[in-house]
């Protein structure tokens, strides 16, 4: 299992949270122009883009087929819709039958083929990122599964990047109490972040990472980790990080209102969407 330093862990969380929190004023938000209400492709043209992101988790494999529209050259495309489907169990359940595991991915690829016009198949990238389930397997067995999945991708009509199949990096797995964890976060964020004036007079939307941690808060007491049953072993660290980042980093007051949401116009704001935006940019799509 790959490990990283605390500094790397906190840096990754900073990036995650900075892009997961937005402020609004007068009931207007920046994502009103990015997340449209339509859930299905409409008016398919040369300016319509697609991205396929597989989330291979421990309990199942999920596919996100995103539709984007490039309205203004040189700017980020606008998310128009998402098609979602999933299968159970996850790839890790096929530890000794890698070909059978890859067949579950093939099943979901048919969803993508049905959702994306044939004219766009060759320029639509497909990527699979595996999480905790495969990280816990012996490396040789995990790689056998990933190799079979990559063969499935290569036989598909979609664009397959060099790093199309991978395991998302693990991070340092340790147990810390609230106070030392909070102090470590302060060392990373205090005095290093700009504190915008809007923080003092605005309410905020928070989603993705923030929403998930809020759901988990009644499942753990930070000083009693042995009774922890949540799917996130880092919850105490995450909550410490959120508190330090918002209060000591960005200068939020205790009275600042955070409005939590999981979806914007019925589209989930999770890592798969952000990863797909990054994928399109890294491949130069659109040109």
Secondary structure, DSSP 4 states (H G I P E B T S, - for coil): -----HHHHHHHHHHHHHTTEEEEBTTB-GGGGTB-S--S--S--TTEEEEEEEEE-SS-EEEEEEEEE--STTSPPEEEEEEEEEESS-GGGGTT-HHHHHHHHHHHHHHHHHHS-GGGGGG-EEEEEE-HHHHTS-HHHHHHHHHHHHHHHHHSSSB--TT-EEEPP--------HHHHHHHHHHHHTTTS---GGGGT-EEEEETHHHHHHHHGGG--TT-GGG--SS-TTHHHHHHHHHIIIIIIS---TT--EEEESEETTEE-SHHHHHHHHHHHHTT---
